[in-house]
Amino acid sequence: MILCEDTRVTRKLLDHYQIKTPTLSYHQHSKLKKVDYILDLLKQNKNLALVSDAGTPGISDPGNKLISAIITSLGLVVKIVPVPGPSAVTAAASISGFSMDKFIFLGFPPTKKKRKKFFEEIVNSKYPIIFYESPYRIMKTLRELGIMNKELKIVVARELTKKFETIYRGTIEKVIKKIEWDRVKGEFVIIVEGK
């Protein structure tokens, strides 16, 4: 069985490759009852795969809660195996042009509380900071960050490894102007150069 955020999204890929494995939804709104069901399947020695709509399951993704629940409940009884694939973090880091010997990954910014503190941490970091943002909040996030320092050097990567991949580089002020002219769709990875 394949556990997926959205069975419709995963089914498109599975159908393309004629994979008939059954799917079961598991996403950020899944209830504890669903987790219990998944744990029961594992106790029955069922092999399960966990996939994400975009990116790697468990990294800024609801899969991390499920993995934690499996480890807590079943410990060493169940073997959890990573299947490497595209990683937006490392893909963006590799083409940033910044020194990436050390960097900090922060996931998604808070949507309401603690945003100012989040952005202060980015502006004051001596290491490059990588974080994700959705198309619905990308402009708001860049503007908030730009208020703190409009000369920050950034790379914004959109739809990495996909058909409409786009890379924006420059000061935050210049990148905002470039993105305003484009259609804001897809997932974004932002890298802010460290001090």
C-alpha positions in Angstrom: 0.0 0.0 0.0 1.1 3.5 -0.8 0.4 6.3 1.8 0.1 9.7 0.1 -0.9 13.2 0.8 -3.4 13.3 -2.0 -4.4 10.1 -3.6 -5.4 11.9 -6.8 -2.0 13.4 -7.3 -0.2 10.2 -6.6 -2.6 8.2 -8.8 -1.6 10.2 -11.8 2.0 9.2 -11.5 1.1 5.6 -10.7 -1.3 5.4 -13.7 1.4 6.8 -16.0 3.7 3.9 -15.0 0.8 1.4 -14.8 1.4 0.7 -11.1 -1.8 -0.8 -9.6 -0.7 -0.7 -5.9 -3.6 0.5 -3.6 -3.3 4.0 -2.1 -4.4 5.5 1.2 -4.4 9.2 2.1 -2.2 10.5 4.9 -1.9 14.2 5.2 -1.6 17.0 7.8 -5.3 16.7 8.7 -5.3 12.9 9.2 -6.7 11.9 12.5 -5.2 9.7 15.1 -7.5 6.9 14.0 -5.7 6.9 10.6 -2.3 6.6 12.4 -3.6 3.7 14.4 -4.8 2.0 11.3 -1.4 2.4 9.7 0.3 1.0 12.8 -2.0 -2.0 12.6 -1.0 -2.6 9.0 2.6 -2.5 10.0 2.0 -4.9 12.9 0.6 -7.3 10.3 3.9 -7.1 8.4 2.5 -5.1 5.5 5.0 -3.2 3.4 4.0 0.4 3.1 5.4 3.3 1.1 5.1 6.9 2.1 5.1 9.5 -0.7 4.7 13.2 -0.8 3.0 15.5 -3.3 6.2 17.5 -3.6 9.6 16.8 -2.1 10.8 14.3 0.3 8.4 12.8 2.9 9.2 13.8 6.4 11.0 17.1 5.6 8.6 20.0 6.1 5.9 17.5 5.4 3.2 15.7 7.4 5.1 12.4 7.0 7.4 13.3 9.9 4.6 12.9 12.4 3.7 9.5 11.1 7.4 8.4 11.1 7.7 9.6 14.7 4.5 7.7 15.7 5.9 4.5 14.1 9.2 4.9 15.9 7.5 5.6 19.2 5.0 2.7 18.9 6.9 0.1 17.1 10.6 1.0 17.6 13.0 -1.4 16.0 10.2 -3.9 15.0 9.6 -1.9 11.8 12.4 -1.0 9.4 12.1 2.5 8.0 14.0 2.8 4.7 14.6 6.1 2.9 14.3 6.1 -0.8 16.5 9.0 -2.1 15.0 11.3 -4.7 15.0 14.9 -5.6 15.5 17.3 -2.7 14.6 20.9 -3.2 16.9 21.9 -0.4 20.1 20.4 -1.9 19.1 21.2 -5.4 18.7 24.9 -4.6 21.9 24.9 -2.5 23.9 23.4 -5.3 23.1 26.2 -7.7 22.9 29.1 -5.3 26.5 30.4 -5.8 26.7 31.0 -2.0 29.2 29.2 0.2 27.1 26.2 1.3 29.7 24.3 3.5 27.3 25.1 6.4 23.7 26.2 6.1 20.5 26.2 8.1 17.2 24.8 6.9 14.1 26.3 8.5 11.2 24.6 6.7 8.2 26.9 6.1 7.9 30.3 7.9 5.2 30.6 10.5 1.9 31.8 9.0 1.0 34.2 11.9 2.8 34.3 15.2 6.6 34.4 15.4 7.1 35.6 11.8 9.1 38.6 12.9 11.4 36.5 15.0 11.7 34.0 12.1 12.8 36.8 9.7 15.2 38.3 12.3 16.9 35.0 12.6 17.4 34.9 8.8 18.7 38.5 8.6 21.2 38.0 11.4 22.5 34.5 10.5 26.2 34.1 9.6 25.2 31.0 7.6 23.0 30.8 4.5 19.4 30.1 5.4 17.2 27.9 3.3 13.4 27.8 3.7 10.3 26.9 1.7 7.3 29.1 0.8 4.0 28.5 -1.0 2.9 30.5 -4.0 0.1 32.1 -1.9 2.6 33.7 0.5 5.8 34.1 -1.5 5.4 37.9 -2.2 4.3 38.7 1.4 7.2 36.8 2.8 9.8 38.4 0.5 8.4 41.9 1.2 8.5 41.3 5.0 12.1 40.1 4.7 12.9 43.0 2.4 11.7 45.5 5.0 14.4 44.2 7.4 17.1 44.5 4.8 16.4 45.3 1.1 20.1 44.5 0.2 20.0 40.9 1.3 21.4 38.6 -1.5 18.9 35.8 -2.2 18.2 33.0 -4.6 14.5 32.1 -5.1 14.0 28.8 -6.9 10.6 27.9 -8.3 9.4 24.4 -9.3 12.8 22.9 -9.1 13.4 19.8 -11.4 10.0 20.5 -13.1 9.0 21.8 -16.5 8.6 25.5 -15.3 11.7 25.6 -13.2 12.8 29.3 -12.7 15.7 30.7 -10.7 15.7 34.3 -9.5 18.9 35.9 -8.1 20.0 39.2 -6.7 19.1 41.5 -3.9 15.8 40.9 -2.4 14.5 44.2 -3.8 15.5 43.1 -7.4 14.1 39.6 -7.0 10.8 40.9 -5.8 10.5 43.1 -9.0 11.4 40.1 -11.2 8.8 37.8 -9.5 6.1 40.4 -9.7 6.3 40.2 -13.5 5.9 36.4 -13.6 3.0 34.2 -12.7 3.4 33.1 -9.1 2.7 29.4 -9.2 4.4 26.4 -7.8 6.5 25.7 -4.8 9.4 28.0 -3.8 12.8 27.5 -2.1 14.4 30.6 -0.8 18.1 30.9 0.1 19.4 34.0 1.9 23.2 34.4 1.9 24.8 34.5 5.3 26.7 37.5 6.7 
